[in-house]
Amino acid sequence: MTFEVPNLAPALPEIVLLTLTSFLLIADTVWSKRCAHCTYWATQITLLVVGWLIVSSFTTQTVVTFDGSFVRDTLADVLKLFIVATSIGIFLFSREYLLQQRSYHGEFFVLGLYGVLGMFVMVSAYNLITLYLGLEIMSLALYAMIAMQRDSQKASEAAMKYFVLGALATGMMLYGMSMLYGATGTLELPKIAQVIASGHADQAVLAFSLVFIVIGLAFKLGAVPFHMWVPDVYHGAPTAMTLYLASAPKIAAFAMLYRLLWDGLQLALPDWQGMLIILSVLSLIVGTVIAVVQTNLKRLLAYSGISHMGFVLMGVAAGDAEGFAAAMFYIIIYAITSVAAFGMIIALARMGHEFDEIEDFKGLNQRNPWLAAMMLFIMFSMAGIPPFIGFWVKLAVIEAAVNAGLLWLAIVAVITAVIGAFYYLRVVKVMYFDTVEESKPAEPITRELGFAVSVVSGLLLILGLFPSWILDLCYRSLGVTVVG
C-alpha cells in the first residue's frame, strides 16, 4: 500500500490561515500587555495575505484534492474573497467597540480567524466529514466569542441559547448525514450524486436523511421555524459579536447549502425543494410580521434577517443554477449590508449606552446629517428601494422563482417586501421627522469608524448604480450566462 502526497496548492489559503492564526494564538499571550493592538493589526494583515493568495491563484477550473474531500473552484474563490472582505470590516468595527466597552481582548480576533478558517473549509468541502468539520470549527469559535463577556448576564444567556440549540441542530444534521451515508454508501458528494443517478440509493432512507439535513441548514440560516435563537442572541450578545454572527457565517451557510443540495443531492430535487419552499414562506411571513412591532434595532434586524433568509431560500428552492446564483448574489449583499447596519450601531455606541434602540436615532438628522444619510442608505437598501443594491438582489431571486414556475411564491415575496418597507422607513421617519428635547450631538466613536461606516453604506448605493459586475460574477461562478 502506497501513500500519495496530496496536492496542497488548492488549499494553500487555508494552510496559511491556519498557520498564521495558530502563531497568533501563541503570540497574543506574549505581546498582549506590551502591544495591546498588535493582535488586531496581525489579524488584518493575515486576512490581507490570505485574500492576496486567493486572488493571485484565482481559478476557473475545478480542482479536487485530499482524496476527494476538498474542492477549489470559482465559486469557492469568490465566496472566500467576500468572506475575507467582510471579516476585515467586522474586525475594524469591533476593535473600537471593544475598547469602548472595556472588553478588548486579543482572543476575540484569534477566535474570529478560526471562525473564518471554518467558513473556508465549509466553502470547499467536498465530502460529508469535511463539511461537518468546517461547520464545527466555525460554530465552536462563535460559541466562545458570544460568551466572552462573562460579566454580562445577557451575553451569557445568549451564548447558552446558541450553544444548546446549535448543538441540537448540529446533532440532527450529523444524524441526517449518517443516514445519507447509509442510503448511498459513500461520503463524497459527487459519488452521492452518482449513486442517486444510478437508482441504487434507498429512497426512503434518502428522504428521511434530507429532513434532518435541511433542519440543520435551516438553523444555521435562522429560517422559521428554527429561528428561535436569532432575536435573543442578536439582542443579548455584544454588538461586535452580533456583527460577526450576522454577516460572514451566512455566506458559509449558503456554501453548505450549495455543496449539499446541488453538488450532492441535485437529483433528489423533489425531496428537498418542497421543504425549502415551506421554510421560505414561513421565514418571509414570520420575519416580516414580527419585525413590524420591534422597538429595539438589533431585534428588528434579527427578524428582518429571518425574512431575508426567506428570500435566499426562495432562490435555492427554484432548484436550478440560476436560482442558486441569485441566492448567492443575495447572501453576499446581505452580509455587506449587515456590516453597514451593525457598524452604524457600533459607530454611535458609547460606554454604558449601546445606541441600539430605534428611539436612539430620533432626530439624528439634526444631530449629524451625514450619518443620518448613511443610515438612510442602509435602510433603503434593506427595504429594496431602487437604486440601492437591495432592490437588485430581491429582483434577482424573484425572477429566478418566476422562471422556475414558482409564481405564487414570488407574489408572497413581493407582498412581504412591501410590508417590510414599513419598519425600515419607520427608522428613517424617526431620524428625519422626530425631534429630541435635548439635542445631544451624535458623533462616531472615532473618525476612522465614521469613515468606515460611510464607505460601507455608500457602497450600497454605488453597487446599486453599477450592479452588473457583481451579478455577473455570481452567475458565472455557477456557470450561468447573464443575458442583457
C-alpha positions as CSV (number, residue, x, y, z in Angstrom):
1,M,0.0,0.0,0.0
2,T,1.5,3.3,-1.1
3,F,0.7,6.7,0.4
4,E,0.3,9.5,-2.2
5,V,1.1,13.0,-1.0
6,P,-2.0,15.2,-1.8
7,N,-1.8,18.3,-3.9
8,L,-1.5,21.1,-1.3
9,A,-1.7,24.0,-3.7
10,P,-5.5,24.3,-3.8
11,A,-5.7,24.5,0.0
12,L,-2.8,27.0,0.3
13,P,-5.0,29.8,1.6
14,E,-6.4,27.5,4.3
15,I,-2.9,26.2,5.3
16,V,-1.5,29.8,5.5
17,L,-4.6,30.9,7.5
18,L,-4.3,28.1,10.0
19,T,-0.5,28.6,10.4
20,L,-0.7,32.3,11.0
21,T,-3.7,32.0,13.3
22,S,-2.0,29.4,15.4
23,F,1.1,31.5,15.6
24,L,-1.1,34.5,16.6
25,L,-2.8,32.4,19.3
26,I,0.6,31.9,21.0
27,A,1.9,35.4,20.2
28,D,-1.1,37.1,21.7
29,T,-0.2,35.8,25.1
30,V,3.3,37.3,24.8
31,W,2.6,40.7,23.4
32,S,-0.9,41.4,24.8
33,K,0.5,43.7,27.6
34,R,3.4,45.2,25.6
35,C,1.4,45.9,22.5
36,A,-2.3,45.9,23.1
37,H,-3.2,46.3,19.4
38,C,-0.7,44.0,17.9
39,T,-3.2,41.1,17.7
40,Y,-5.7,43.3,15.8
41,W,-3.2,44.5,13.2
42,A,-1.8,41.0,12.8
43,T,-5.3,39.7,12.2
44,Q,-5.9,42.3,9.5
45,I,-2.6,41.5,7.9
46,T,-3.4,37.8,8.0
47,L,-6.7,38.4,6.2
48,L,-5.0,40.6,3.6
49,V,-2.3,37.9,3.0
50,V,-5.0,35.2,2.6
51,G,-7.0,37.4,0.3
52,W,-3.9,38.0,-1.9
53,L,-3.2,34.3,-2.1
54,I,-6.8,33.6,-3.3
55,V,-6.6,36.5,-5.9
56,S,-3.2,35.5,-7.1
57,S,-4.2,31.9,-7.7
58,F,-7.8,32.5,-8.7
59,T,-9.1,29.6,-10.7
60,T,-11.8,29.0,-13.3
61,Q,-11.2,25.2,-13.1
62,T,-12.4,22.6,-10.6
63,V,-9.5,21.0,-8.7
64,V,-10.2,18.3,-6.2
65,T,-7.6,17.1,-3.6
66,F,-7.2,15.4,-0.3
67,D,-8.7,12.2,-1.6
68,G,-11.8,13.9,-2.9
69,S,-12.6,15.7,0.3
70,F,-11.6,19.3,-0.7
71,V,-12.5,21.2,-3.9
72,R,-11.2,24.5,-5.3
73,D,-13.4,26.1,-7.9
74,T,-14.5,29.6,-9.0
75,L,-17.5,29.5,-6.5
76,A,-15.1,28.7,-3.6
77,D,-12.7,31.5,-4.5
78,V,-15.4,34.1,-4.9
79,L,-17.1,33.2,-1.7
80,K,-13.8,33.2,0.2
81,L,-12.9,36.6,-1.1
82,F,-16.2,38.1,0.1
83,I,-15.7,36.3,3.5
84,V,-12.3,37.9,3.8
85,A,-13.6,41.3,2.8
86,T,-16.5,41.1,5.2
87,S,-14.2,39.9,8.0
88,I,-11.9,42.8,7.6
89,G,-14.8,45.1,8.1
90,I,-16.1,43.2,11.1
91,F,-12.7,43.4,12.9
92,L,-12.4,47.1,12.0
93,F,-15.7,48.0,13.7
94,S,-15.2,45.5,16.5
95,R,-11.9,46.9,17.7
96,E,-13.3,50.3,18.7
97,Y,-16.4,48.9,20.2
98,L,-14.5,46.5,22.4
99,L,-12.2,49.4,23.5
100,Q,-15.3,51.5,24.4
101,Q,-16.9,48.7,26.3
102,R,-13.6,47.9,28.1
103,S,-13.8,44.3,26.9
104,Y,-10.9,44.4,24.4
105,H,-9.1,41.0,24.3
106,G,-6.9,39.6,21.6
107,E,-8.7,36.3,21.9
108,F,-11.7,37.9,20.1
109,F,-9.6,38.3,16.9
110,V,-7.9,34.9,17.2
111,L,-11.3,33.2,17.6
112,G,-12.6,35.3,14.7
113,L,-9.8,34.0,12.4
114,Y,-10.5,30.4,13.5
115,G,-14.2,31.1,12.5
116,V,-13.0,32.3,9.1
117,L,-11.0,29.1,8.8
118,G,-14.1,27.0,9.5
119,M,-16.0,29.0,6.9
120,F,-13.3,28.4,4.3
121,V,-13.4,24.6,5.0
122,M,-17.2,24.7,4.6
123,V,-17.0,26.5,1.3
124,S,-14.5,24.0,-0.2
125,A,-15.9,20.8,1.5
126,Y,-16.5,18.0,-1.0
127,N,-17.5,15.2,1.4
128,L,-19.7,15.0,4.4
129,I,-16.9,14.7,7.0
130,T,-15.1,17.8,5.7
131,L,-18.4,19.7,5.7
132,Y,-19.1,18.8,9.3
133,L,-15.5,19.6,10.3
134,G,-15.7,23.1,8.9
135,L,-19.1,23.6,10.5
136,E,-17.8,22.7,13.9
137,I,-14.7,24.8,13.6
138,M,-16.8,27.8,12.9
139,S,-19.5,27.0,15.5
140,L,-17.1,26.5,18.3
141,A,-15.4,29.8,17.6
142,L,-18.8,31.6,17.6
143,Y,-19.9,30.0,20.9
144,A,-16.7,31.2,22.6
145,M,-17.0,34.7,21.0
146,I,-20.6,35.3,22.2
147,A,-19.7,34.2,25.7
148,M,-16.5,36.3,26.1
149,Q,-18.3,39.0,28.1
150,R,-18.6,36.7,31.2
151,D,-19.8,39.5,33.5
152,S,-22.8,40.2,31.2
153,Q,-25.9,38.2,32.1
154,K,-27.5,38.9,28.7
155,A,-24.4,37.8,26.8
156,S,-24.1,34.6,28.9
157,E,-27.8,33.8,28.3
158,A,-27.4,34.4,24.5
159,A,-24.3,32.1,24.4
160,M,-26.1,29.4,26.3
161,K,-29.1,29.5,24.0
162,Y,-27.0,29.5,20.9
163,F,-24.8,26.7,22.2
164,V,-27.7,24.4,23.3
165,L,-29.8,24.9,20.2
166,G,-26.8,24.9,17.9
167,A,-25.6,21.6,19.3
168,L,-29.1,20.1,18.9
169,A,-29.3,21.3,15.2
170,T,-25.8,20.0,14.5
171,G,-26.6,16.7,16.0
172,M,-29.7,16.4,13.7
173,M,-27.6,17.3,10.7
174,L,-25.0,14.7,11.7
175,Y,-27.7,12.1,12.1
176,G,-29.0,13.1,8.6
177,M,-25.5,12.8,7.1
178,S,-25.1,9.3,8.7
179,M,-28.4,8.2,7.1
180,L,-27.3,9.7,3.8
181,Y,-24.1,7.6,4.0
182,G,-26.3,4.6,4.8
183,A,-28.5,5.2,1.8
184,T,-25.7,5.8,-0.7
185,G,-22.6,4.0,0.8
186,T,-20.3,7.0,0.3
187,L,-19.3,10.2,1.9
188,E,-18.1,12.1,-1.2
189,L,-20.7,14.5,-2.7
190,P,-20.1,13.7,-6.4
191,K,-20.3,9.9,-5.6
192,I,-23.5,10.5,-3.7
193,A,-24.9,12.2,-6.8
194,Q,-23.7,9.2,-8.9
195,V,-25.4,6.7,-6.6
196,I,-28.7,8.6,-6.7
197,A,-28.5,8.9,-10.5
198,S,-28.0,5.1,-10.8
199,G,-31.1,4.5,-8.8
200,H,-29.3,2.3,-6.2
201,A,-30.0,4.7,-3.3
202,D,-32.6,3.7,-0.8
203,Q,-35.3,6.3,-1.5
204,A,-37.0,6.1,1.9
205,V,-33.7,6.5,3.9
206,L,-32.6,9.2,1.5
207,A,-35.8,11.3,2.0
208,F,-35.6,10.8,5.8
209,S,-32.0,11.9,5.9
210,L,-32.8,15.0,3.9
211,V,-35.3,16.1,6.6
212,F,-32.6,16.1,9.2
213,I,-30.0,17.8,6.9
214,V,-32.5,20.6,6.0
215,I,-33.2,21.1,9.7
216,G,-29.5,21.7,10.4
217,L,-29.2,24.0,7.4
218,A,-32.3,26.0,8.3
219,F,-30.9,26.5,11.8
220,K,-27.6,27.9,10.6
221,L,-29.5,30.3,8.3
222,G,-32.0,31.2,11.0
223,A,-35.1,30.2,9.0
224,V,-38.5,29.7,10.5
225,P,-39.4,27.5,12.5
226,F,-35.7,27.1,13.6
227,H,-35.2,30.8,14.2
228,M,-35.9,30.9,18.0
229,W,-32.2,31.7,18.8
230,V,-31.8,34.6,16.3
231,P,-33.6,37.5,18.1
232,D,-32.4,36.6,21.6
233,V,-28.8,36.0,20.5
234,Y,-28.6,39.1,18.3
235,H,-30.1,41.2,21.2
236,G,-28.2,39.6,24.0
237,A,-24.7,39.3,22.5
238,P,-22.4,42.4,22.4
239,T,-22.9,44.2,19.1
240,A,-19.4,43.2,17.9
241,M,-20.3,39.6,18.2
242,T,-23.7,40.1,16.7
243,L,-22.0,41.9,13.7
244,Y,-19.8,38.8,13.2
245,L,-22.6,36.3,13.6
246,A,-25.0,38.2,11.2
247,S,-22.6,38.5,8.3
248,A,-19.8,36.2,7.2
249,P,-21.2,32.9,8.6
250,K,-24.3,33.4,6.4
251,I,-22.0,33.2,3.3
252,A,-20.6,29.9,4.6
253,A,-24.1,28.6,5.3
254,F,-25.0,29.3,1.7
255,A,-21.9,27.4,0.5
256,M,-23.0,24.5,2.7
257,L,-26.5,24.6,1.1
258,Y,-24.9,24.6,-2.4
259,R,-22.5,21.8,-1.8
260,L,-25.1,19.5,-0.2
261,L,-28.2,20.2,-2.2
262,W,-26.7,20.9,-5.6
263,D,-23.3,19.1,-5.8
264,G,-24.6,16.1,-3.9
265,L,-28.4,15.9,-3.9
266,Q,-29.3,17.7,-7.1
267,L,-31.2,14.7,-8.4
268,A,-33.2,14.5,-5.1
269,L,-34.7,17.8,-6.0
270,P,-38.3,16.8,-5.4
271,D,-37.4,15.7,-1.8
272,W,-35.8,19.0,-0.7
273,Q,-37.5,21.6,-2.9
274,G,-40.8,21.3,-1.1
275,M,-39.2,21.6,2.3
276,L,-37.3,24.7,1.3
277,I,-40.4,26.3,-0.2
278,I,-42.2,25.9,3.2
279,L,-39.2,27.3,5.1
280,S,-39.1,30.2,2.7
281,V,-42.8,31.1,3.0
282,L,-42.7,30.8,6.8
283,S,-39.5,32.9,7.1
284,L,-40.9,35.6,4.8
285,I,-44.1,35.9,6.7
286,V,-43.0,35.4,10.3
287,G,-39.8,37.6,9.9
288,T,-41.7,40.4,8.3
289,V,-44.8,40.5,10.6
290,I,-42.9,40.3,13.9
291,A,-40.3,42.8,12.8
292,V,-43.1,45.4,12.5
293,V,-43.6,45.6,16.3
294,Q,-39.9,45.7,17.3
295,T,-38.6,48.8,19.1
296,N,-35.0,47.5,19.5
297,L,-33.0,47.9,16.4
298,K,-30.9,44.8,16.9
299,R,-34.1,42.7,17.3
300,L,-35.6,44.4,14.3
301,L,-32.5,43.5,12.3
302,A,-32.7,39.9,13.6
303,Y,-36.3,39.4,12.4
304,S,-35.7,41.3,9.2
305,G,-32.7,38.9,8.7
306,I,-35.0,36.0,9.1
307,S,-37.2,37.5,6.3
308,H,-34.0,38.0,4.1
309,M,-33.2,34.3,4.6
310,G,-36.6,33.6,3.2
311,F,-35.6,35.3,0.0
312,V,-32.3,33.3,-0.1
313,L,-34.2,30.1,0.4
314,M,-36.6,31.1,-2.4
315,G,-33.7,31.4,-4.8
316,V,-32.4,28.0,-3.7
317,A,-35.9,26.4,-3.9
318,A,-36.0,27.4,-7.6
319,G,-33.9,24.2,-7.9
320,D,-31.7,25.3,-10.8
321,A,-28.3,27.0,-11.3
322,E,-30.0,30.4,-11.9
323,G,-31.8,30.2,-8.6
324,F,-28.6,29.3,-6.7
325,A,-26.7,32.2,-8.4
326,A,-29.4,34.6,-7.4
327,A,-29.3,33.3,-3.9
328,M,-25.5,33.7,-3.8
329,F,-25.9,37.3,-5.0
330,Y,-28.4,37.9,-2.3
331,I,-26.4,36.4,0.6
332,I,-23.2,38.4,-0.4
333,I,-25.1,41.7,-0.4
334,Y,-26.9,40.8,2.8
335,A,-23.6,40.2,4.5
336,I,-22.2,43.6,3.3
337,T,-25.5,45.3,4.4
338,S,-25.3,43.7,7.8
339,V,-21.8,45.0,8.3
340,A,-23.1,48.5,7.5
341,A,-26.1,48.3,9.8
342,F,-24.4,46.9,12.8
343,G,-21.4,49.0,12.0
344,M,-23.6,52.1,12.4
345,I,-24.8,50.9,15.8
346,I,-21.2,50.4,16.9
347,A,-20.0,53.7,15.5
348,L,-22.5,55.6,17.7
349,A,-22.2,53.4,20.8
350,R,-20.7,54.9,23.9
351,M,-19.7,53.5,27.3
352,G,-22.9,52.3,29.0
353,H,-25.1,53.1,26.0
354,E,-25.4,50.7,23.1
355,F,-27.4,53.0,20.8
356,D,-29.5,50.0,19.7
357,E,-33.0,51.3,20.3
358,I,-34.9,52.9,17.4
359,E,-35.6,55.8,19.8
360,D,-31.9,56.5,20.0
361,F,-31.9,57.5,16.3
362,K,-34.6,60.2,17.0
363,G,-33.7,63.5,15.4
364,L,-30.4,62.1,14.1
365,N,-30.6,64.3,11.0
366,Q,-30.5,67.4,13.3
367,R,-27.6,66.0,15.3
368,N,-25.5,64.5,12.5
369,P,-26.9,64.9,9.0
370,W,-24.2,62.8,7.3
371,L,-24.7,59.7,9.5
372,A,-28.4,60.1,9.1
373,A,-27.9,60.0,5.3
374,M,-25.8,56.9,5.6
375,M,-28.4,55.2,7.8
376,L,-31.0,56.1,5.2
377,F,-28.8,54.3,2.6
378,I,-28.7,51.2,4.7
379,M,-32.5,51.2,5.4
380,F,-33.4,51.9,1.8
381,S,-31.1,49.1,0.6
382,M,-32.6,46.6,3.1
383,A,-36.1,47.6,2.0
384,G,-35.2,47.0,-1.6
385,I,-35.8,50.6,-2.8
386,P,-34.1,51.5,-6.1
387,P,-31.4,52.5,-7.0
388,F,-29.8,50.7,-4.0
389,I,-28.3,47.3,-4.4
390,G,-31.0,45.7,-2.2
391,F,-33.5,46.3,-5.0
392,W,-31.5,44.2,-7.5
393,V,-30.9,41.3,-5.2
394,K,-34.6,41.0,-4.5
395,L,-35.4,41.3,-8.2
396,A,-32.9,38.5,-9.0
397,V,-34.3,35.9,-6.6
398,I,-37.9,36.8,-7.5
399,E,-37.1,36.5,-11.2
400,A,-35.4,33.1,-10.6
401,A,-38.5,31.9,-8.7
402,V,-40.8,33.0,-11.5
403,N,-38.6,31.3,-14.2
404,A,-38.8,28.1,-12.1
405,G,-42.6,28.2,-12.1
406,L,-43.0,29.4,-8.5
407,L,-45.1,32.5,-9.4
408,W,-47.2,32.2,-6.2
409,L,-44.0,32.2,-4.0
410,A,-42.7,35.3,-5.9
411,I,-46.0,37.1,-5.1
412,V,-45.7,36.2,-1.4
413,A,-42.2,37.6,-1.5
414,V,-43.3,40.9,-3.1
415,I,-46.1,41.3,-0.6
416,T,-43.8,40.7,2.4
417,A,-41.2,43.1,0.8
418,V,-43.8,45.8,0.7
419,I,-44.8,45.2,4.3
420,G,-41.2,45.1,5.3
421,A,-40.5,48.5,3.9
422,F,-42.7,49.9,6.7
423,Y,-40.3,49.1,9.5
424,Y,-37.3,50.2,7.6
425,L,-39.0,53.5,6.7
426,R,-40.0,53.9,10.3
427,V,-36.3,54.2,11.2
428,V,-36.0,56.9,8.5
429,K,-39.0,58.7,9.8
430,V,-37.6,58.7,13.4
431,M,-34.3,60.2,12.1
432,Y,-35.8,62.9,9.9
433,F,-39.2,63.9,11.3
434,D,-39.0,63.2,15.1
435,T,-37.3,65.7,17.4
436,V,-35.5,65.3,20.7
437,E,-35.8,67.6,23.7
438,E,-32.1,67.6,24.4
439,S,-30.2,67.9,21.1
440,K,-27.1,66.0,22.0
441,P,-24.5,65.6,19.2
442,A,-24.3,62.2,17.7
443,E,-20.7,61.7,16.7
444,P,-19.0,58.4,15.8
445,I,-16.6,56.9,18.4
446,T,-13.6,57.8,16.1
447,R,-13.2,59.4,12.8
448,E,-11.9,56.1,11.5
449,L,-15.2,54.4,12.3
450,G,-17.2,57.4,10.8
451,F,-15.2,57.0,7.6
452,A,-15.6,53.2,7.6
453,V,-19.4,53.2,8.0
454,S,-19.6,55.9,5.3
455,V,-17.6,53.8,2.9
456,V,-19.7,50.6,3.5
457,S,-23.0,52.5,3.4
458,G,-22.0,54.4,0.3
459,L,-21.1,51.1,-1.3
460,L,-24.7,50.0,-1.2
461,L,-25.6,52.9,-3.5
462,I,-22.6,52.5,-5.8
463,L,-23.3,48.8,-6.2
464,G,-26.9,49.6,-6.9
465,L,-25.9,52.0,-9.6
466,F,-23.5,49.5,-11.1
467,P,-24.8,46.1,-10.2
468,S,-23.8,44.2,-13.3
469,W,-20.2,43.2,-12.4
470,I,-21.1,41.5,-9.1
471,L,-24.2,40.0,-10.5
472,D,-22.2,38.7,-13.5
473,L,-19.5,37.3,-11.1
474,C,-22.1,35.4,-9.1
475,Y,-23.8,33.9,-12.1
476,R,-20.6,33.0,-13.9
477,S,-19.3,31.3,-10.7
478,L,-22.2,28.8,-11.1
479,G,-22.0,28.6,-14.9
480,V,-25.0,30.8,-15.6
481,T,-24.8,33.2,-18.5
482,V,-26.3,36.6,-17.8
483,V,-28.4,37.9,-20.7
484,G,-28.8,41.6,-21.2
